Amino acid sequence: MNERLKSIVDLEKYPIYDLNSPTIKNLIKRCKEELDKFSCSTIPNFILPKSLKIMNSELEKQLDEVYMSKESINPYLYAEDNQNLPKEHPKRTFMNRYNGLFKFRIVFPKILK
């Protein structure tokens, strides 16, 4: 097992190194069910608290490098209104979305060298 992974992920609670373990099989099953039902799944406390603190600290140091995006999109991530569809069609329902993105070169500088 990778020692670095042990310092990031709670491998006692989520032994992802053993895909045949009942714990992981149940987790995979639950995640698939949630994805089918909600299009989203979460794994509580997957990342160790100390790792989250380190990640947050690293990100905070580079906040000035974040590209902020604010746009209006529909559930299908389209920003343009298709007026050929009925007004009540989901593709004509829009919501505001606000994202902050790091440029690839900021997050993975060694890959680009």
C-alpha positions as CSV (number, residue, x, y, z in Angstrom):
1,M,0.0,0.0,0.0
2,N,1.2,3.5,-0.8
3,E,2.4,5.3,2.3
4,R,1.6,8.7,0.8
5,L,-2.0,7.6,0.3
6,K,-2.2,6.7,4.0
7,S,-1.5,10.2,4.9
8,I,-4.3,11.6,2.7
9,V,-7.2,9.1,2.8
10,D,-8.8,7.4,5.7
11,L,-7.8,3.9,4.7
12,E,-9.1,2.4,7.9
13,K,-12.6,3.5,7.2
14,Y,-12.3,3.2,3.4
15,P,-9.8,0.4,2.5
16,I,-9.7,1.4,-1.2
17,Y,-6.5,-0.6,-1.7
18,D,-8.7,-3.8,-1.4
19,L,-11.5,-3.7,-4.0
20,N,-12.7,-7.1,-2.8
21,S,-13.4,-5.9,0.8
22,P,-17.0,-5.9,1.8
23,T,-16.7,-2.3,3.0
24,I,-15.5,-1.1,-0.4
25,K,-18.0,-3.3,-2.3
26,N,-20.8,-1.7,-0.2
27,L,-19.4,1.8,-0.7
28,I,-19.3,1.3,-4.5
29,K,-22.8,-0.1,-4.5
30,R,-24.1,2.9,-2.4
31,C,-22.3,5.4,-4.6
32,K,-23.7,3.9,-7.8
33,E,-27.2,4.0,-6.3
34,E,-26.8,7.6,-5.3
35,L,-25.4,8.5,-8.7
36,D,-28.4,6.8,-10.4
37,K,-30.9,8.5,-8.1
38,F,-29.3,12.0,-7.5
39,S,-26.5,12.3,-10.1
40,C,-24.2,12.9,-7.1
41,S,-22.6,10.9,-4.3
42,T,-20.5,11.8,-1.4
43,I,-18.1,9.9,0.7
44,P,-18.0,11.5,4.2
45,N,-14.6,12.0,5.8
46,F,-12.8,10.2,3.0
47,I,-10.0,12.7,3.1
48,L,-8.2,12.9,6.5
49,P,-8.8,16.2,8.5
50,K,-5.0,17.0,8.6
51,S,-4.9,16.6,4.8
52,L,-7.8,18.9,4.3
53,K,-6.0,21.5,6.4
54,I,-2.9,21.2,4.3
55,M,-4.9,21.4,1.0
56,N,-6.8,24.5,2.2
57,S,-3.6,26.1,3.3
58,E,-2.0,25.5,-0.1
59,L,-5.0,26.8,-1.9
60,E,-5.3,29.9,0.2
61,K,-1.8,30.8,-0.7
62,Q,-2.8,30.9,-4.4
63,L,-6.2,32.6,-4.2
64,D,-5.0,35.4,-6.4
65,E,-4.4,32.8,-9.2
66,V,-8.1,31.6,-9.2
67,Y,-10.2,32.3,-12.3
68,M,-13.7,33.2,-11.2
69,S,-16.5,32.3,-13.5
70,K,-20.1,33.6,-13.0
71,E,-22.7,32.5,-15.5
72,S,-26.3,31.5,-15.9
73,I,-26.8,27.9,-17.0
74,N,-29.5,25.3,-17.3
75,P,-29.5,21.8,-15.8
76,Y,-27.6,20.6,-18.9
77,L,-24.9,23.2,-18.4
78,Y,-25.9,25.2,-21.5
79,A,-25.8,29.0,-21.2
80,E,-27.9,29.7,-24.3
81,D,-31.7,29.7,-24.3
82,N,-33.3,27.5,-27.0
83,Q,-36.5,29.4,-27.8
84,N,-37.6,26.6,-30.1
85,L,-38.5,24.6,-27.0
86,P,-41.6,25.2,-24.8
87,K,-41.1,27.7,-22.0
88,E,-41.5,25.0,-19.3
89,H,-38.8,22.7,-20.8
90,P,-35.8,22.1,-18.4
91,K,-33.4,23.4,-21.0
92,R,-35.1,26.8,-20.6
93,T,-34.7,26.8,-16.8
94,F,-31.6,28.8,-15.8
95,M,-29.7,29.2,-12.5
96,N,-26.7,31.3,-11.6
97,R,-23.5,29.4,-11.2
98,Y,-20.4,30.8,-9.5
99,N,-17.1,28.9,-9.8
100,G,-13.5,29.4,-8.9
101,L,-11.0,27.5,-11.0
102,F,-7.2,27.0,-10.8
103,K,-5.3,26.9,-14.0
104,F,-3.6,23.5,-14.7
105,R,-0.1,25.1,-14.5
106,I,-0.8,26.3,-11.0
107,V,-2.0,23.0,-9.6
108,F,0.4,20.7,-11.5
109,P,3.5,22.8,-12.3
110,K,5.9,19.8,-12.4
111,I,4.0,18.2,-15.2
112,L,4.5,21.1,-17.5
113,K,8.3,21.3,-17.0
